[in-house]
Amino acid sequence: MLVRPRLNDFKLIGLYVGKVLIGVGLLMLIPLLVALIFQEWNAAVDFLIGIFSCFIFGLIMHISCQTEGDLSWLHGMFIASFSWLIAMVLGAIPHFLSGHFGMYIDACFDLMSGYTTTGLYLLQDLDHISNAVNMWRHLLTYAGGQGIIVIALTFMIKGTAGAVKMYVGEGKEEKLMPNVIQTARAIWLVSLSYLAVGSIALWITGIFLGMPVVRSLLHGIWVFMGAWSTGGFAPQSYNIGYYHSLVYEIITVIIFIIGSFNFALHWAVWTGNRREIYRNIEVVSFFITLMVTFSLATVGLMKLGVYPDAMAIFRKGFYIVASGHTTTGFATIYSREFVKQWGSLAMLGVTIAMAIGASACSTGGGFKGLRMGIIFKAFIQEIKKLISPEASVIVQKIHHIKDVVLEESHVRSALLIVLSYVCIYLLGTVIGTYYGYSVVEALFDSVSAGSNTGLSCGVTSPAMPVLMKVVYIFQMWAGRLEFMSIFAFVGFIIAAIRGR
C-alpha cells in the first residue's frame, strides 16, 4: 500500500532544497564579480537578478519549512532529483536575460547541460557572449561535476545523518572519508588542486600561442573546467579546434582522462596507493573499451580516406573517441563533419564510446567502466560454472579500491542501470527519427545527451523541436543522476497523488 507523504515530509524536502538554492545563488557571485571586473554592467544586473531570485526562493523555503527530524532514503533521493530541476529553472535567469537565447526552455537546456556536465548547448552567438556568462557556463560544469548536492554538503549542511541519502541520490555511492561531509570536502580538495595546476598549464600554452595574457588566463580556467568536469563547454564555437594547437589538445586529453576517473581512485593515489592505477577494474575496463572503440573509428576513417596519413587519423580520431569515452564532449572538428566525412562506422565507434562512458563516482556519465567490468566478470563466472563440476563453488572477484567478491546483487544492479541507459538512448533516438533525422544522427545525439557527453553531429540546435529539447533535458537529468533518484522522484509523486 502506498503511504501518502505528510506535511513534515514536504517540510523536510523544502528545507534542504532551500539550502541547495542558496548554494546556487552563492555560486553566481563568481560570474557577478567577473562582470564587475570587466565592466559588463548588463551582465552584472542579470546576475544580481539571478542571485536575488535564488536567495529569495531559498530563504522562503528554508524559513517556512523549518522542522525536526532527519531524512529517509526517499527524502534524500527526491531532494537530489528535485534540486537539479529547480536549480535549472532559477539558474537559467541570467542566461535568458543575456539575450543569447530565443526561448526560456533553451536557457534551461543549457543550464541542465552544464549541471550534468553534458556540454550540448543552444546558446546563440557563443563567440560574442560576455566574460561573465562564459564564466557562469564553465562554473556550472565544474560545480556540476562535483554535484550540486556536494556543494550543499560542503558549505551548507553540517552534521546531519541524512546527508548520505542526498549524496547517494546524486549518483554517488563511495565515501572517501568516514562521513559524507568530509567526503564532499575531499572531492573539492582534489578538484581545486587540479584546477590550479591545469589552468596554469593551459594559460602558459595560450600565451605561447599568441593570446593576450588576461584572455589566455580566462580561456585556461574555462577550458580546464570543461575538461576536468568532462563537461565539454568551451569559450569558442569551434571548441578546442579554435586553438589549432597539438600541445593544447595533449594537455586537455590528459586533463579529461584524469578527470573521468573515480574520485575514490584519485583519493587512493593521493594517499599513497599508486598500485590502484593499474589494478582497478574501472581503469582496466576503460583502456580496453577505449582501444576497441578507437579501432572501430579508425577503420571507418581509413575506409573513407578522410585524413591523409596515420598521424592525422590518430590526432583527430583518438581525440574525439577519448573525448566521447570520457563523456567530455570536446571536439576538434565541426559537428557536421561527423555526418559528411566520418561516416556511419566511425560514428558508431564514437557512439559506443559515449554510451559506455567513464567511471562511477566521477564527473563522467554513461554505463560506467565499473558496471562494464562487473558484467564481463559475471560472464566469465557463468562460463566457469558451465565447464566445472556441479559441486564446484566458483568465486569471482573484482578489484575496485579493494578486492570484492562478485555477488548476484552486484550484477543485477549493474544490469538494471545499463538497461535504463539503453532505454533513454532509444527514447531520444525514436523522437529524433520521428522528426526526420536519420537513425545514425538521432542515435548519436541521443546517446550524447543521455550519457552526458556533449558531442553533436548537428542535430542539437536552437531550431530543433521543443519536444526534443524537453526529451534531451530529461535524458541529461536522468543520466547524470543514474536513475535511482528519478525512480524515487516518480514514486514520491505517485504516493502524494494516490497514497493513503
C-alpha positions as CSV (number, residue, x, y, z in Angstrom):
1,M,0.0,0.0,0.0
2,L,1.3,3.5,-0.9
3,V,1.6,5.8,2.1
4,R,0.8,9.4,1.3
5,P,3.5,11.9,2.3
6,R,2.7,14.0,5.3
7,L,3.2,17.7,5.9
8,N,6.5,17.1,7.7
9,D,7.8,15.2,4.7
10,F,7.2,18.2,2.4
11,K,8.8,20.5,5.0
12,L,12.0,18.3,5.2
13,I,12.3,18.4,1.4
14,G,11.6,22.1,1.2
15,L,14.2,22.8,3.9
16,Y,17.1,21.1,2.1
17,V,16.1,22.2,-1.4
18,G,16.2,25.8,0.0
19,K,19.8,25.2,1.2
20,V,20.7,24.0,-2.3
21,L,19.2,27.1,-3.9
22,I,21.1,29.3,-1.6
23,G,24.2,27.5,-2.6
24,V,23.4,28.1,-6.3
25,G,22.9,31.8,-5.5
26,L,26.3,31.9,-3.8
27,L,27.9,30.3,-6.9
28,M,26.5,33.2,-9.0
29,L,28.6,35.6,-7.0
30,I,31.7,34.5,-9.0
31,P,30.3,35.5,-12.5
32,L,28.9,38.7,-10.9
33,L,32.5,39.5,-9.7
34,V,33.8,38.8,-13.3
35,A,31.1,41.1,-14.7
36,L,32.2,43.9,-12.3
37,I,35.9,43.5,-13.1
38,F,35.3,43.7,-16.8
39,Q,32.7,46.4,-16.5
40,E,29.9,44.3,-18.1
41,W,27.1,46.2,-16.5
42,N,24.2,44.5,-18.2
43,A,25.6,41.1,-17.3
44,A,26.1,42.3,-13.7
45,V,22.4,43.3,-13.5
46,D,21.4,39.9,-14.9
47,F,23.3,38.0,-12.3
48,L,22.1,40.2,-9.5
49,I,18.5,39.3,-10.5
50,G,19.5,35.6,-10.6
51,I,21.2,35.8,-7.2
52,F,18.3,37.5,-5.5
53,S,15.9,35.0,-7.1
54,C,17.8,32.1,-5.7
55,F,18.2,33.7,-2.3
56,I,14.6,34.7,-2.1
57,F,13.2,31.3,-3.0
58,G,15.9,29.5,-1.0
59,L,15.3,31.6,2.2
60,I,11.5,31.3,1.9
61,M,11.7,27.6,1.7
62,H,14.3,27.4,4.4
63,I,12.4,29.6,6.8
64,S,8.9,28.3,6.1
65,C,9.9,24.6,6.2
66,Q,11.8,24.6,9.5
67,T,11.2,21.1,11.1
68,E,12.8,18.5,13.2
69,G,13.8,15.1,12.0
70,D,16.3,13.7,9.6
71,L,16.0,12.5,6.0
72,S,14.9,9.0,4.9
73,W,16.3,7.4,1.8
74,L,13.2,8.5,-0.1
75,H,13.6,12.1,1.1
76,G,17.3,12.2,0.1
77,M,16.6,10.7,-3.3
78,F,13.7,13.1,-4.0
79,I,15.7,16.1,-2.8
80,A,18.6,15.2,-5.1
81,S,16.5,14.9,-8.2
82,F,14.1,17.8,-7.5
83,S,17.0,20.2,-6.6
84,W,18.5,19.8,-10.0
85,L,15.2,20.8,-11.7
86,I,14.6,23.9,-9.5
87,A,18.3,24.9,-9.7
88,M,18.0,24.6,-13.5
89,V,14.9,26.9,-13.7
90,L,16.4,29.6,-11.4
91,G,20.0,29.3,-12.7
92,A,18.7,29.9,-16.2
93,I,17.6,33.5,-15.3
94,P,21.0,35.2,-16.1
95,H,21.3,33.1,-19.2
96,F,18.0,34.1,-20.6
97,L,18.4,37.8,-19.7
98,S,21.7,37.8,-21.7
99,G,19.7,37.9,-24.9
100,H,21.5,34.9,-26.4
101,F,18.5,32.5,-26.2
102,G,15.4,32.5,-28.2
103,M,13.2,30.7,-25.6
104,Y,13.4,30.2,-21.9
105,I,13.5,26.4,-22.5
106,D,16.7,26.9,-24.4
107,A,18.3,28.6,-21.4
108,C,17.1,25.8,-19.2
109,F,18.5,23.3,-21.6
110,D,22.0,24.9,-21.3
111,L,21.7,25.0,-17.5
112,M,20.9,21.3,-17.3
113,S,23.6,20.6,-19.8
114,G,26.1,22.5,-17.6
115,Y,24.9,21.0,-14.3
116,T,25.0,17.5,-15.7
117,T,28.4,18.1,-17.4
118,T,26.9,17.3,-20.8
119,G,28.2,20.1,-23.0
120,L,25.4,20.3,-25.6
121,Y,24.2,23.9,-25.9
122,L,21.5,26.0,-27.6
123,L,23.2,29.4,-26.9
124,Q,23.4,31.6,-29.9
125,D,26.5,33.6,-31.0
126,L,28.8,32.0,-28.5
127,D,31.8,33.8,-29.8
128,H,30.5,37.2,-28.6
129,I,29.0,36.5,-25.2
130,S,30.2,38.4,-22.1
131,N,33.0,37.1,-19.9
132,A,30.6,36.8,-17.0
133,V,28.2,34.5,-19.0
134,N,31.2,32.4,-20.1
135,M,32.4,32.1,-16.5
136,W,28.9,31.0,-15.4
137,R,28.7,28.4,-18.2
138,H,32.0,26.8,-17.2
139,L,31.5,27.2,-13.5
140,L,28.2,25.2,-14.0
141,T,30.1,22.3,-15.5
142,Y,32.9,22.5,-12.8
143,A,30.4,22.6,-9.9
144,G,28.1,20.1,-11.6
145,G,30.9,17.7,-12.0
146,Q,31.3,17.6,-8.2
147,G,27.5,17.7,-7.9
148,I,25.2,20.5,-6.6
149,I,24.4,18.3,-3.6
150,V,28.1,18.0,-2.9
151,I,28.2,21.9,-2.9
152,A,25.4,21.9,-0.3
153,L,27.2,19.2,1.8
154,T,30.4,21.2,1.7
155,F,29.1,24.6,2.6
156,M,25.5,24.5,3.8
157,I,24.7,21.3,5.6
158,K,26.6,20.2,8.7
159,G,26.2,17.1,11.0
160,T,23.1,15.6,9.5
161,A,22.8,11.8,9.3
162,G,20.5,12.3,6.3
163,A,23.4,13.8,4.3
164,V,24.4,10.4,3.0
165,K,20.9,9.9,1.5
166,M,21.3,13.1,-0.6
167,Y,24.8,12.2,-1.6
168,V,23.8,8.7,-2.8
169,G,20.7,10.3,-4.5
170,E,23.1,12.3,-6.8
171,G,24.5,9.1,-8.2
172,K,27.5,8.7,-5.9
173,E,28.0,5.8,-3.5
174,E,31.6,5.8,-2.4
175,K,32.8,7.6,0.6
176,L,36.5,8.8,0.6
177,M,36.4,9.7,4.3
178,P,34.5,8.4,7.3
179,N,31.4,10.6,6.6
180,V,29.9,12.2,3.5
181,I,30.6,15.8,4.8
182,Q,34.3,15.1,4.9
183,T,34.0,13.2,1.6
184,A,32.4,16.2,-0.1
185,R,35.3,18.4,1.1
186,A,37.9,15.8,-0.1
187,I,36.3,15.9,-3.5
188,W,36.7,19.7,-3.6
189,L,40.2,19.4,-2.4
190,V,41.1,17.1,-5.3
191,S,39.3,19.3,-7.9
192,L,40.7,22.6,-6.7
193,S,44.2,21.3,-6.6
194,Y,44.0,20.1,-10.2
195,L,42.3,23.4,-11.1
196,A,45.4,25.3,-10.1
197,V,47.8,23.1,-12.0
198,G,45.7,22.6,-15.1
199,S,44.7,26.2,-15.5
200,I,48.3,27.4,-15.3
201,A,49.5,24.9,-17.9
202,L,46.7,26.0,-20.3
203,W,47.4,29.7,-19.5
204,I,51.1,29.4,-20.4
205,T,50.3,27.4,-23.5
206,G,47.8,30.1,-24.6
207,I,50.4,32.8,-24.1
208,F,52.8,30.9,-26.3
209,L,50.1,30.6,-29.0
210,G,49.9,34.4,-29.0
211,M,46.8,35.1,-26.9
212,P,46.8,38.2,-24.6
213,V,47.7,37.4,-21.0
214,V,44.3,38.0,-19.5
215,R,42.4,36.3,-22.3
216,S,44.7,33.3,-22.1
217,L,44.2,33.1,-18.4
218,L,40.4,33.1,-18.7
219,H,40.5,30.5,-21.5
220,G,42.8,28.4,-19.4
221,I,40.5,28.4,-16.5
222,W,37.4,27.8,-18.6
223,V,38.9,25.0,-20.7
224,F,40.2,23.3,-17.6
225,M,36.8,23.4,-16.0
226,G,35.2,21.9,-19.2
227,A,37.9,19.2,-19.4
228,W,38.2,18.2,-15.7
229,S,34.4,18.1,-15.2
230,T,34.1,16.2,-18.6
231,G,31.6,18.9,-19.3
232,G,32.6,19.9,-22.9
233,F,31.7,23.6,-22.8
234,A,34.3,25.7,-24.5
235,P,34.6,29.5,-24.8
236,Q,34.5,29.5,-28.6
237,S,32.1,27.9,-31.1
238,Y,34.8,25.8,-32.8
239,N,35.6,24.3,-29.4
240,I,39.1,23.0,-29.0
241,G,39.7,23.3,-32.7
242,Y,39.8,27.1,-32.1
243,Y,43.3,26.9,-30.7
244,H,44.9,24.9,-33.6
245,S,47.5,23.5,-31.2
246,L,48.7,20.0,-30.7
247,V,50.0,21.0,-27.3
248,Y,46.6,22.3,-26.2
249,E,45.0,19.1,-27.4
250,I,47.5,16.9,-25.5
251,I,47.0,18.9,-22.2
252,T,43.2,18.7,-22.5
253,V,43.3,15.0,-23.2
254,I,45.4,14.4,-20.1
255,I,43.0,16.5,-18.0
256,F,39.8,15.0,-19.1
257,I,41.1,11.4,-18.9
258,I,42.3,12.0,-15.3
259,G,39.0,13.9,-14.6
260,S,37.0,10.9,-15.8
261,F,38.4,8.6,-13.1
262,N,36.6,7.8,-9.9
263,F,37.2,10.2,-7.1
264,A,37.9,7.2,-4.9
265,L,40.8,6.3,-7.2
266,H,42.1,9.8,-7.0
267,W,42.0,9.7,-3.2
268,A,43.7,6.3,-3.1
269,V,46.5,7.6,-5.3
270,W,46.8,10.8,-3.2
271,T,47.1,8.8,0.0
272,G,49.9,6.6,-1.4
273,N,48.1,3.6,-3.0
274,R,49.6,4.2,-6.5
275,R,49.2,0.5,-7.5
276,E,45.5,1.1,-7.7
277,I,46.1,2.9,-11.0
278,Y,46.7,-0.3,-12.9
279,R,44.8,-2.8,-10.7
280,N,41.5,-1.0,-10.6
281,I,38.8,-2.7,-12.7
282,E,37.5,0.6,-14.0
283,V,40.9,1.7,-15.3
284,V,41.4,-1.7,-17.0
285,S,37.9,-1.6,-18.4
286,F,38.3,1.9,-19.7
287,F,41.5,1.3,-21.6
288,I,40.2,-1.9,-23.2
289,T,37.0,-0.3,-24.4
290,L,38.9,2.8,-25.5
291,M,41.1,0.8,-27.7
292,V,38.2,-1.2,-29.1
293,T,36.1,1.9,-30.0
294,F,39.1,3.8,-31.3
295,S,40.0,0.8,-33.6
296,L,36.4,0.8,-34.9
297,A,36.5,4.5,-35.6
298,T,40.0,4.2,-37.2
299,V,38.8,1.5,-39.6
300,G,35.8,3.7,-40.6
301,L,38.1,6.7,-41.2
302,M,40.6,4.7,-43.2
303,K,37.9,3.1,-45.3
304,L,36.6,6.5,-46.4
305,G,40.1,8.1,-46.7
306,V,39.0,11.1,-44.5
307,Y,42.6,12.1,-43.4
308,P,45.8,11.9,-45.5
309,D,48.0,9.9,-43.1
310,A,48.1,7.9,-39.9
311,M,49.2,10.8,-37.8
312,A,46.2,12.9,-38.8
313,I,43.9,9.9,-38.2
314,F,45.3,9.4,-34.7
315,R,45.3,13.1,-33.9
316,K,41.6,13.6,-34.9
317,G,40.3,10.1,-34.3
318,F,41.8,9.4,-30.9
319,Y,41.0,12.9,-29.5
320,I,37.3,12.5,-30.5
321,V,36.9,8.9,-29.3
322,A,38.7,9.7,-26.0
323,S,36.5,12.8,-25.6
324,G,33.4,10.7,-26.2
325,H,34.5,7.8,-23.9
326,T,35.2,10.1,-21.0
327,T,31.9,11.9,-21.8
328,T,33.8,15.2,-22.1
329,G,32.5,16.3,-25.5
330,F,35.5,18.4,-26.6
331,A,35.9,18.4,-30.3
332,T,38.5,19.4,-32.9
333,I,36.1,19.2,-35.8
334,Y,32.8,20.8,-36.8
335,S,29.7,18.9,-35.8
336,R,28.5,18.2,-39.4
337,E,31.9,16.7,-40.3
338,F,30.7,13.6,-38.4
339,V,28.0,13.1,-41.0
340,K,29.6,14.4,-44.1
341,Q,33.1,13.0,-43.6
342,W,33.4,10.4,-40.8
343,G,30.6,8.2,-42.0
344,S,28.4,5.6,-40.2
345,L,31.1,3.2,-39.0
346,A,33.4,5.8,-37.4
347,M,30.3,7.5,-35.9
348,L,29.3,4.1,-34.5
349,G,32.6,3.8,-32.7
350,V,32.2,7.2,-31.1
351,T,28.6,6.4,-30.2
352,I,29.6,3.1,-28.4
353,A,32.4,5.0,-26.6
354,M,29.9,7.6,-25.4
355,A,27.4,5.0,-24.3
356,I,29.9,3.2,-22.2
357,G,31.2,6.4,-20.6
358,A,33.7,6.9,-17.8
359,S,34.0,5.9,-14.1
360,A,31.5,5.6,-11.4
361,C,31.6,8.4,-8.7
362,S,33.3,10.7,-11.2
363,T,32.3,13.7,-13.3
364,G,31.5,11.4,-16.3
365,G,28.3,9.7,-17.5
366,G,27.3,6.6,-19.4
367,F,27.2,2.9,-18.3
368,K,30.5,3.4,-16.4
369,G,33.6,1.2,-16.5
370,L,32.8,-0.4,-13.2
371,R,29.5,-1.8,-14.5
372,M,31.1,-3.0,-17.7
373,G,33.7,-4.8,-15.7
374,I,31.1,-6.4,-13.4
375,I,29.1,-7.6,-16.4
376,F,32.2,-9.0,-18.1
377,K,33.3,-10.8,-14.9
378,A,29.8,-12.2,-14.5
379,F,30.0,-13.7,-18.0
380,I,33.4,-15.3,-17.1
381,Q,31.9,-16.6,-13.9
382,E,28.9,-18.2,-15.7
383,I,31.3,-19.8,-18.3
384,K,33.4,-21.3,-15.5
385,K,30.2,-22.7,-13.9
386,L,29.2,-24.4,-17.1
387,I,32.6,-26.1,-17.6
388,S,33.2,-27.0,-13.9
389,P,31.8,-30.0,-11.9
390,E,28.4,-29.4,-10.4
391,A,29.7,-29.4,-6.9
392,S,32.3,-26.7,-7.6
393,V,31.9,-23.3,-6.0
394,I,33.0,-20.6,-8.4
395,V,34.1,-17.4,-6.7
396,Q,34.7,-14.4,-8.9
397,K,36.4,-11.2,-7.6
398,I,36.8,-7.7,-8.9
399,H,39.3,-5.1,-7.6
400,H,37.9,-1.7,-7.0
401,I,40.0,0.0,-4.3
402,K,39.8,-3.4,-2.6
403,D,39.1,-6.9,-3.6
404,V,35.3,-7.5,-3.7
405,V,33.6,-10.9,-4.2
406,L,31.2,-10.6,-7.1
407,E,27.7,-11.3,-5.9
408,E,24.4,-11.6,-7.7
409,S,23.2,-8.3,-6.3
410,H,26.2,-6.5,-7.9
411,V,25.3,-8.0,-11.3
412,R,21.6,-7.3,-11.0
413,S,22.2,-3.7,-10.1
414,A,24.7,-3.1,-12.9
415,L,22.3,-4.7,-15.5
416,L,19.4,-2.6,-14.2
417,I,21.3,0.7,-14.7
418,V,22.7,-0.3,-18.1
419,L,19.2,-1.3,-19.2
420,S,17.9,2.1,-18.0
421,Y,20.5,3.9,-20.0
422,V,19.7,1.9,-23.1
423,C,16.0,2.9,-22.7
424,I,16.7,6.6,-22.6
425,Y,19.1,6.3,-25.5
426,L,16.4,4.6,-27.5
427,L,13.8,7.2,-26.4
428,G,15.9,10.1,-27.8
429,T,16.6,8.1,-31.0
430,V,12.9,7.4,-31.6
431,I,11.9,11.0,-31.0
432,G,14.7,12.3,-33.3
433,T,13.8,9.8,-36.0
434,Y,10.2,10.9,-35.7
435,Y,11.2,14.4,-36.5
436,G,13.0,13.4,-39.7
437,Y,16.6,12.9,-38.6
438,S,18.4,9.7,-39.8
439,V,18.7,6.9,-37.3
440,V,22.5,7.3,-37.1
441,E,22.3,11.0,-36.4
442,A,19.4,10.7,-34.0
443,L,21.2,7.9,-32.1
444,F,24.5,9.8,-32.0
445,D,23.0,12.9,-30.3
446,S,20.6,10.9,-28.1
447,V,23.4,8.9,-26.7
448,S,25.4,12.1,-26.3
449,A,22.6,13.6,-24.2
450,G,21.8,10.5,-22.2
451,S,25.5,9.8,-21.4
452,N,26.2,13.5,-20.6
453,T,28.8,13.7,-23.3
454,G,28.1,16.8,-25.4
455,L,29.4,15.8,-28.9
456,S,26.9,16.6,-31.6
457,C,26.6,15.7,-35.3
458,G,24.4,18.7,-35.8
459,V,21.0,17.5,-34.5
460,T,21.2,19.6,-31.4
461,S,20.4,23.2,-32.3
462,P,18.1,26.1,-31.3
463,A,15.9,25.1,-34.3
464,M,15.2,21.6,-33.2
465,P,11.6,20.9,-32.0
466,V,10.7,21.8,-28.4
467,L,9.7,18.2,-27.6
468,M,13.3,17.1,-28.5
469,K,14.7,19.8,-26.2
470,V,12.5,18.6,-23.4
471,V,13.4,14.9,-24.0
472,Y,17.1,15.8,-24.1
473,I,16.8,17.7,-20.8
474,F,15.2,14.6,-19.3
475,Q,17.9,12.4,-20.7
476,M,20.7,14.6,-19.3
477,W,18.9,14.8,-15.9
478,A,18.2,11.0,-15.6
479,G,21.6,10.0,-17.0
480,R,23.5,12.2,-14.5
481,L,21.6,11.0,-11.5
482,E,21.7,7.4,-12.7
483,F,18.0,6.7,-12.4
484,M,17.6,5.6,-8.7
485,S,16.7,9.1,-7.5
486,I,14.5,9.5,-10.6
487,F,12.6,6.4,-9.7
488,A,12.2,7.8,-6.2
489,F,11.1,11.1,-7.6
490,V,8.3,9.5,-9.6
491,G,7.3,7.2,-6.7
492,F,7.0,10.1,-4.3
493,I,4.7,12.0,-6.7
494,I,2.6,8.9,-7.2
495,A,2.4,8.4,-3.5
496,A,1.4,12.0,-3.0
497,I,-1.5,11.7,-5.5
498,R,-2.7,8.1,-4.9
499,G,-1.3,7.2,-1.5
500,R,-3.5,6.7,1.7
